[in-house]
Structures are given as C-alpha cells and as structure tokens.
C-alpha cells in the first residue's frame, strides 16, 4: 500500500506513537514527525502510506491552538490522504480551557473539510469502551465509567466529571453532536442511524465501540473511499477500526506479523506521570532491581535550583549505570504523593503558571535522556507521561519517530530520527500514565 491512506495530528506524544503503532504493525508504513514536515523531509521516507505530527495540544489553551494548529492541519491536508485524524487521548482528557477537543475541531473543519466528522474513542485492545455515548476505561481491578474512574475522575488538569462524550464535548464546541449507538449497530441499522443523525444536522457523530463487531462497523462507516475527505476525531480506536475494516474487505493482510521486541542489557527511564498506574509500575521496577531516583519537581520553579537538581540527578544516574544497574528518574509517585503538593505550593508561591513549570520539567527530563545517551551510548530509553514525552522529545532534538516493535498497547518501541548523529537511532518508548502492565519498565528492557 503506497498511496496516502491517513494523516494524523496527535494532541500528545504518547497518543501519537500509539496511532503509529496500530498502523505500522498492520503493515501500513507510517512515520511521525515533531513538526509539520516539508517536501524534503517527507522525501526521506518514500514508501509512506500514513504520516503524523506529534503535538502537545492536550496541555495547551485555545489561544495556543489558534496559533499552532492551522499549520498542522494544512500539512495533513496537503499529504493527500482520504482520512485526516485529530487524535485525542483514549480517556478524552480535555476541558474548554485546556486541550479543548471542540476548539481543535472548529479549527480543523474548514481546513480539512468533510460532510460529517466521525468520533471514535472506543478501542477494545486497550480496554476502552463506548456504550450509548458513555466512555468506560479498564484498570487492573475492573472497568470503570469515566466519571467514576479512580484516576481520570481525579485528573489534576482535566478531571472527567461527565462520561457521556456528547455532553462533555458540547462544553467545548457549538457544533451539533450525534450518536450511532450500540443497539442500532447490533441490529444491523448502523447506516440508517448515521443517515438519520446527518439529516438532523449533526456534524460530529460518535460511534459506539464495544467489541470486534462494533469496531469493524465503525471502520466501515469511517471508510469513505472516493467520496471526499473525512475529518475524524478520536483515540487510536480510529486506526483500530480502519484496520479492522480494511482487513475485512481484503485491503490489508489479516496475518501481518510485526517484529519481535529484543532485549537490551540496560535501560534508562524518566517519568513525569502522576498516575497511580504509573506509580505501581515504578514500584514494580524497583522490586526488579531498578535504581529509582526521585527528582524534586518543585525545584523547577527556580531555573538555577532546577539546573543543580538535574546535574545531581545526571551524576547519580551515570554512577548507577556504570555499575550495571537500570535507572528510573521519577518526579512523582502517584496522584496523592507529597511531591505533588510540594510542587503545587511552589508554583503558587513563585507566581508562575503550571503549564510553564511543567514544560520546564519535561524539557529537563528530555535533557537528562540526551545527556545519558551521549555519555553512555545506551541503545534504549523509556519516557512515561503524555505531556512529559512531548517536551522531552523536543528537548532531545527529535525530528521524527518510526515504530520498531510492539511493547504494550498504546506504547510501542520506536526509533528516533534526528539530525544529531549522537541521538539518531536511539530506541524509545513513550508511555502515557494509564498505559502498560505493572511490569512495563522491565518489559521495555527485557523484551516480551
């Protein structure tokens, strides 16, 4: 498959790599860029069928979106793919003032076009389910409606107090929102339900996804070959659905086998996630012998103190790595950790914005990764935290990423493409706070 198939913008880095994962490991050549690529950059990858831009919109306000998203959408449209996807987090992280999905739709629609806009969030492979418009997410101990989810209902930036995606999104855009629900899909009335929603004036139409059958049906409704552009909004469920349908109609091989994940001798990891799931993964890594270094994020309010803290952390990391240990640097240990409260107080006391400080933290972790790579030539690193990953990759000087091998759903192992020869070729996995099994960091080192 060499003709353009899909172009996407990810509103955070980990989500962007998850899209690349689904496409690449289905046999669709895909590369993810950090900035809108020009013709020369695209020419470096002549066999592309899909391309993406990894962004940080999920942590940005509407003014930032107005300034930055139009150029991204223009680049996606210029790629010439029939589907353009604005990729959002599978837990729909957003609010009117931070990471507004509605604002992104309002910016993208006049650029990309399309008569209606599919909204597909459900993705059974990562235990995300949409039923009658309500989003559910799985954890180790069960599946939760999002407004009762132990993590997302308490998210520090965008807490989810409404599981009905139509109601949640209606706070962010005035566009009419419809639904093709589970009952209509299961009864074979998906096309009729979609036509009814369009006739009623719905521009954004959510499609329930619970299982393989509804996933494939969502892909069939999404696929609009020869009938003009489609501007889709959703998680990597968009790609899972598209792949399921293309396999069903014989456009993709059903038995494509992705490469296996090879082990490495050592790994260096950084984590900026406050998630309780990520905290449990850090504990599991520590139990497996990883040296955990707690980096005081509150020091990031003062550039001088932060620089000293990073230098001390670098020296501690290098010392442990020289002893043959795996190292994980963490700025938080779960949503209730004392370090989070200390950071909040420090931000308030310094009169700074949380966004500015979080950018500094992410950039600092990225600089740690760059320094460790240059001094040790370690072949593989792991970065945890959606916003952290974006800032870290920017600080690392990455121009593009390509997929290497599956690791965990939503968090593949990737290869870095950089103009810096010391960084180029580095293997990295970018993990959102909610993603991966308890032994994620060990698996990133030892393979599966």
C-alpha positions as CSV (number, residue, x, y, z in Angstrom):
1,X,0.0,0.0,0.0
2,X,1.8,3.1,-1.3
3,X,-1.0,5.6,-1.9
4,X,-1.7,8.0,1.1
5,X,-4.2,6.5,3.4
6,X,-4.3,8.6,6.6
7,X,-2.7,11.6,8.1
8,X,-3.0,12.4,11.8
9,X,-2.2,15.0,14.5
10,X,-1.7,13.7,18.0
11,X,-2.6,16.0,20.8
12,X,0.2,14.5,22.9
13,X,3.2,12.4,22.1
14,X,2.3,9.1,23.6
15,X,-1.0,9.1,21.8
16,X,0.7,9.9,18.5
17,X,3.0,6.9,18.9
18,X,0.0,4.8,19.7
19,X,-1.5,5.7,16.3
20,X,1.8,4.9,14.6
21,X,1.8,1.6,16.4
22,X,-1.6,0.5,15.1
23,X,-0.8,1.4,11.5
24,X,2.8,0.2,11.4
25,X,2.0,-3.2,12.9
26,X,-0.8,-3.7,10.5
27,X,1.6,-3.3,7.6
28,X,0.9,0.4,6.8
29,X,4.3,2.3,6.6
30,X,4.0,5.2,9.0
31,X,6.3,7.9,10.3
32,X,5.5,10.5,13.0
33,X,7.1,14.0,12.8
34,X,7.6,16.5,15.6
35,X,6.8,19.5,13.3
36,X,4.8,19.8,10.1
37,X,7.1,18.2,7.5
38,X,8.1,19.9,4.3
39,X,8.5,18.0,1.0
40,X,12.2,17.4,1.6
41,X,11.5,15.7,5.0
42,X,8.7,13.6,3.5
43,X,11.0,12.5,0.7
44,X,13.3,10.8,3.3
45,X,10.5,8.2,3.7
46,X,9.4,7.4,0.1
47,X,7.1,4.5,1.0
48,X,4.9,6.3,3.4
49,X,1.2,5.4,3.4
50,X,0.5,7.3,6.6
51,X,2.1,10.2,8.4
52,X,1.5,12.1,11.6
53,X,2.5,15.1,13.6
54,X,3.1,14.6,17.3
55,X,1.9,17.6,19.2
56,X,1.3,18.9,22.7
57,X,-2.2,20.5,22.2
58,X,-3.7,18.4,25.1
59,X,-1.9,20.6,27.6
60,X,-2.4,23.9,25.8
61,X,-5.1,26.6,25.8
62,X,-7.3,27.7,22.9
63,X,-5.1,30.7,22.1
64,X,-2.1,28.3,21.6
65,X,-4.4,26.2,19.3
66,X,-5.4,29.2,17.2
67,X,-1.7,30.0,16.7
68,X,-0.3,26.5,16.1
69,X,-3.0,24.1,14.8
70,X,-3.8,25.6,11.4
71,X,-0.3,24.9,10.0
72,X,-0.5,21.4,11.3
73,X,-3.9,20.8,9.7
74,X,-2.7,22.3,6.4
75,X,0.2,19.9,6.3
76,X,-2.1,17.0,7.0
77,X,-4.5,18.0,4.2
78,X,-1.6,18.5,1.8
79,X,-0.5,14.9,2.3
80,X,-3.5,13.9,0.2
81,X,-4.9,11.1,2.4
82,X,-8.6,10.5,2.3
83,X,-8.8,10.5,6.2
84,X,-7.4,13.2,8.4
85,X,-7.5,12.2,12.1
86,X,-7.2,14.6,15.1
87,X,-6.0,12.1,17.7
88,X,-7.1,12.6,21.3
89,X,-6.4,10.7,24.5
90,X,-8.4,7.5,24.9
91,X,-9.7,8.9,28.1
92,X,-10.9,12.1,26.3
93,X,-8.7,14.4,28.5
94,X,-9.9,17.9,27.8
95,X,-11.7,21.0,29.0
96,X,-12.8,24.3,27.5
97,X,-9.6,25.9,28.7
98,X,-7.1,23.1,28.4
99,X,-6.7,20.7,25.4
100,X,-10.1,21.6,24.1
101,X,-11.1,19.0,21.6
102,X,-14.0,21.1,20.5
103,X,-11.7,24.0,19.7
104,X,-9.5,21.7,17.6
105,X,-12.5,20.5,15.6
106,X,-13.6,24.1,15.0
107,X,-10.1,24.9,13.7
108,X,-9.6,21.8,11.6
109,X,-13.1,21.6,9.9
110,X,-12.8,24.5,7.5
111,X,-9.2,23.3,6.5
112,X,-9.8,19.6,6.1
113,X,-13.5,19.6,5.1
114,X,-15.8,16.7,5.2
115,X,-19.6,16.5,5.4
116,X,-19.7,14.9,8.9
117,X,-17.0,14.0,11.4
118,X,-16.8,10.6,13.0
119,X,-15.9,10.5,16.7
120,X,-14.4,7.1,17.6
121,X,-12.9,6.7,21.1
122,X,-13.6,3.0,22.0
123,X,-10.7,0.7,21.4
124,X,-11.1,-2.8,23.0
125,X,-7.4,-3.6,22.5
126,X,-6.6,-1.0,25.2
127,X,-9.8,-1.6,27.2
128,X,-11.6,1.5,26.2
129,X,-15.3,1.0,25.5
130,X,-18.0,3.4,24.4
131,X,-21.6,2.3,25.1
132,X,-24.6,4.6,24.3
133,X,-22.2,7.5,24.2
134,X,-20.6,6.9,27.6
135,X,-16.9,6.1,27.8
136,X,-15.6,3.3,30.0
137,X,-11.9,2.5,30.8
138,X,-10.4,-0.6,32.2
139,X,-7.9,-0.9,35.0
140,X,-6.3,-4.0,36.7
141,X,-9.3,-4.3,39.1
142,X,-12.1,-3.8,36.6
143,X,-13.8,-1.4,34.1
144,X,-15.0,2.0,35.2
145,X,-17.3,4.6,33.7
146,X,-15.0,7.5,33.2
147,X,-16.6,9.9,35.7
148,X,-16.1,7.2,38.3
149,X,-12.6,6.2,37.2
150,X,-10.2,6.2,40.1
151,X,-7.6,8.1,38.0
152,X,-9.4,10.1,35.4
153,X,-12.2,11.4,37.7
154,X,-9.3,13.0,39.8
155,X,-7.0,14.1,36.9
156,X,-5.1,17.1,38.2
157,X,-5.6,19.2,35.0
158,X,-8.7,17.8,33.3
159,X,-10.8,15.8,35.7
160,X,-13.6,13.9,34.0
161,X,-16.9,14.6,35.7
162,X,-19.0,13.5,32.7
163,X,-18.8,10.1,30.9
164,X,-21.2,11.0,28.1
165,X,-18.9,12.2,25.4
166,X,-21.6,14.2,23.7
167,X,-22.2,16.3,26.9
168,X,-18.5,16.6,27.6
169,X,-17.7,17.8,24.1
170,X,-20.7,20.1,24.0
171,X,-18.9,22.3,26.6
172,X,-16.2,22.9,24.0
173,X,-18.0,23.5,20.7
174,X,-21.3,24.7,19.5
175,X,-21.4,22.1,16.6
176,X,-24.2,19.6,16.8
177,X,-23.2,16.2,18.1
178,X,-25.0,12.9,17.3
179,X,-24.6,9.2,18.1
180,X,-24.7,5.9,16.3
181,X,-25.4,3.7,19.3
182,X,-24.7,0.1,20.2
183,X,-28.2,-1.1,19.8
184,X,-28.6,0.2,16.2
185,X,-25.2,-1.3,15.2
186,X,-26.0,-4.7,16.7
187,X,-29.4,-4.7,14.9
188,X,-27.8,-4.0,11.6
189,X,-29.1,-0.4,11.4
190,X,-25.8,1.5,11.5
191,X,-26.2,3.1,8.1
192,X,-29.8,4.1,8.8
193,X,-28.8,5.5,12.2
194,X,-25.9,7.5,10.6
195,X,-28.2,8.9,7.9
196,X,-30.8,10.0,10.5
197,X,-28.1,11.8,12.5
198,X,-26.9,13.6,9.4
199,X,-30.4,14.6,8.4
200,X,-31.0,16.0,11.9
201,X,-28.0,18.3,11.4
202,X,-25.3,16.5,13.4
203,X,-21.8,17.4,12.3
204,X,-19.9,15.4,14.9
205,X,-21.2,11.8,15.2
206,X,-20.0,9.5,17.9
207,X,-19.9,5.8,17.1
208,X,-20.2,3.2,19.9
209,X,-17.4,0.6,20.1
210,X,-17.6,-2.3,22.5
211,X,-16.2,-5.4,20.7
212,X,-14.7,-6.6,17.5
213,X,-18.0,-6.4,15.6
214,X,-18.7,-2.8,16.5
215,X,-15.1,-1.9,15.9
216,X,-15.3,-3.2,12.3
217,X,-18.6,-1.4,11.8
218,X,-17.1,1.8,13.0
219,X,-14.3,1.3,10.5
220,X,-16.8,0.7,7.7
221,X,-18.7,3.9,8.5
222,X,-15.4,5.8,8.7
223,X,-14.1,4.5,5.3
224,X,-15.3,6.9,2.7
225,X,-13.3,5.8,-0.4
226,X,-13.8,8.2,-3.3
227,X,-16.4,10.3,-1.6
228,X,-14.3,13.2,-0.4
229,X,-12.2,13.9,2.7
230,X,-13.1,12.6,6.2
231,X,-12.0,14.6,9.3
232,X,-12.2,12.1,12.1
233,X,-11.7,12.7,15.8
234,X,-10.8,10.0,18.3
235,X,-8.3,7.8,20.0
236,X,-6.3,5.2,18.3
237,X,-9.7,3.5,18.1
238,X,-9.9,5.3,14.7
239,X,-7.0,3.3,13.4
240,X,-8.0,0.0,15.0
241,X,-11.4,0.4,13.4
242,X,-10.0,1.3,10.0
243,X,-7.6,-1.6,10.0
244,X,-10.4,-4.0,11.0
245,X,-12.5,-2.9,8.1
246,X,-9.6,-2.9,5.6
247,X,-8.8,-6.4,6.6
248,X,-12.4,-7.4,6.3
249,X,-12.6,-6.2,2.7
250,X,-9.2,-7.6,1.8
251,X,-7.3,-4.3,1.5
252,X,-4.9,-5.4,4.2
253,X,-3.5,-8.9,5.0
254,X,-5.0,-10.4,8.1
255,X,-1.9,-12.2,9.2
256,X,0.7,-9.4,9.1
257,X,3.4,-10.3,11.7
258,X,5.1,-7.3,13.4
259,X,8.8,-7.6,14.5
260,X,9.6,-9.0,18.0
261,X,10.9,-6.9,20.8
262,X,14.6,-7.8,21.5
263,X,16.1,-7.3,25.0
264,X,18.9,-4.9,25.8
265,X,21.5,-5.0,28.6
266,X,20.5,-1.8,30.3
267,X,17.8,0.9,30.1
268,X,17.4,4.4,31.3
269,X,13.9,5.7,32.1
270,X,12.3,9.0,33.1
271,X,8.8,9.5,34.4
272,X,6.8,12.7,34.9
273,X,3.4,11.0,35.3
274,X,1.3,11.4,38.4
275,X,-0.9,8.4,37.6
276,X,-1.4,5.7,40.2
277,X,-1.0,3.1,37.5
278,X,2.4,4.6,36.6
279,X,3.3,4.7,40.3
280,X,2.6,0.9,40.6
281,X,4.9,0.4,37.6
282,X,7.7,2.3,39.2
283,X,7.3,0.2,42.4
284,X,7.4,-3.0,40.2
285,X,10.6,-1.7,38.5
286,X,12.2,-1.0,41.9
287,X,11.3,-4.6,43.1
288,X,13.1,-5.8,39.9
289,X,16.3,-4.0,40.9
290,X,15.9,-0.7,39.1
291,X,17.6,2.2,40.9
292,X,14.8,4.8,41.4
293,X,15.9,8.4,41.7
294,X,13.3,10.8,43.0
295,X,13.8,14.2,41.3
296,X,12.2,17.1,43.2
297,X,10.0,18.7,40.6
298,X,9.3,21.7,42.9
299,X,12.8,22.9,42.2
300,X,11.7,23.6,38.6
301,X,10.1,27.0,39.7
302,X,13.7,28.3,40.1
303,X,15.9,27.8,37.0
304,X,19.2,27.8,39.0
305,X,17.9,25.3,41.6
306,X,16.4,23.1,38.8
307,X,19.7,23.1,36.9
308,X,21.6,21.9,40.0
309,X,19.0,19.2,40.7
310,X,19.3,18.0,37.1
311,X,23.1,17.9,37.3
312,X,23.0,15.9,40.6
313,X,20.4,13.5,39.1
314,X,22.6,13.1,36.0
315,X,25.7,12.2,38.0
316,X,23.7,9.8,40.2
317,X,22.2,8.1,37.1
318,X,25.6,7.8,35.4
319,X,27.1,6.3,38.6
320,X,24.4,3.6,38.8
321,X,24.5,2.9,35.1
322,X,28.3,2.4,35.3
323,X,27.6,-0.3,38.0
324,X,25.4,-2.1,35.5
325,X,22.0,-1.1,37.1
326,X,18.9,0.1,35.3
327,X,17.9,3.6,36.3
328,X,14.5,5.3,36.5
329,X,14.2,9.0,37.3
330,X,10.7,10.0,38.6
331,X,9.2,13.4,39.5
332,X,6.1,11.9,41.0
333,X,4.8,8.7,42.7
334,X,1.0,8.8,42.2
335,X,-1.7,11.5,42.4
336,X,-1.5,11.8,46.2
337,X,2.3,11.9,46.6
338,X,3.7,14.6,48.8
339,X,5.9,15.8,45.9
340,X,2.7,16.8,44.0
341,X,1.6,19.0,46.9
342,X,5.0,20.5,47.2
343,X,5.1,21.3,43.5
344,X,1.7,23.0,43.7
345,X,2.7,25.1,46.6
346,X,6.0,26.1,44.9
347,X,4.2,27.1,41.7
348,X,1.7,29.3,43.6
349,X,4.5,30.8,45.7
350,X,6.5,31.7,42.6
351,X,3.5,33.2,40.8
352,X,4.2,31.0,37.8
353,X,1.8,29.1,35.5
354,X,1.6,25.3,36.0
355,X,2.0,25.0,32.2
356,X,5.3,26.9,32.1
357,X,6.7,24.8,35.0
358,X,5.5,21.5,33.5
359,X,7.2,22.5,30.3
360,X,10.4,23.1,32.2
361,X,10.1,19.7,33.9
362,X,9.5,17.9,30.7
363,X,12.4,19.6,29.0
364,X,14.7,18.8,31.9
365,X,13.8,15.1,31.7
366,X,14.5,15.2,28.0
367,X,17.9,16.8,28.6
368,X,18.7,14.0,31.1
369,X,17.9,11.5,28.4
370,X,20.1,13.3,25.9
371,X,23.0,13.6,28.3
372,X,22.8,9.9,29.3
373,X,22.6,8.9,25.7
374,X,25.7,11.0,24.7
375,X,27.8,9.8,27.7
376,X,26.8,6.1,27.7
377,X,25.5,5.3,24.1
378,X,22.7,3.3,25.7
379,X,20.5,2.0,22.9
380,X,17.1,2.3,24.6
381,X,15.2,4.6,26.9
382,X,11.6,4.9,28.2
383,X,9.7,8.1,28.9
384,X,6.5,8.0,30.9
385,X,3.9,10.7,30.9
386,X,2.0,12.1,27.9
387,X,2.9,15.8,28.3
388,X,6.4,14.8,29.6
389,X,7.1,12.8,26.4
390,X,6.3,15.7,24.2
391,X,8.6,18.1,25.9
392,X,11.3,15.5,26.4
393,X,11.4,14.6,22.7
394,X,11.6,18.3,21.7
395,X,14.5,18.8,24.1
396,X,16.1,15.7,22.7
397,X,16.2,17.2,19.2
398,X,14.0,14.5,17.6
399,X,12.7,15.2,14.1
400,X,10.7,12.0,13.6
401,X,9.9,8.6,15.0
402,X,9.2,5.3,13.4
403,X,7.8,2.1,15.0
404,X,10.2,-0.7,15.8
405,X,8.2,-3.4,17.7
406,X,5.1,-3.8,19.9
407,X,5.7,-3.4,23.7
408,X,2.3,-2.6,25.2
409,X,-0.9,-1.5,23.6
410,X,-0.6,2.3,23.1
411,X,3.2,2.3,23.9
412,X,5.3,0.8,21.1
413,X,9.1,0.8,20.9
414,X,10.1,3.5,18.4
415,X,13.3,4.6,16.6
416,X,14.4,8.2,16.8
417,X,15.3,10.1,13.7
418,X,17.4,13.2,14.4
419,X,19.9,15.4,12.7
420,X,22.2,14.9,15.7
421,X,24.2,11.7,15.0
422,X,24.6,11.0,18.7
423,X,20.8,10.9,19.1
424,X,19.8,9.4,15.8
425,X,18.9,5.7,16.1
426,X,18.0,5.8,19.8
427,X,15.2,3.4,20.7
428,X,12.5,5.0,22.8
429,X,9.1,4.0,24.2
430,X,6.7,6.8,25.1
431,X,4.1,5.7,27.7
432,X,1.0,7.6,28.9
433,X,0.4,7.3,32.6
434,X,-2.5,4.9,32.2
435,X,-0.8,2.6,29.7
436,X,1.1,-0.7,30.1
437,X,1.1,-3.6,32.6
438,X,2.6,-3.5,36.0
439,X,6.0,-4.8,34.7
440,X,6.1,-2.3,31.8
441,X,9.6,-0.9,32.5
442,X,11.1,-4.4,32.9
443,X,9.4,-5.5,29.6
444,X,10.9,-2.4,27.9
445,X,14.3,-3.7,28.9
446,X,13.9,-7.5,28.6
447,X,11.5,-7.8,25.7
448,X,8.3,-9.8,25.8
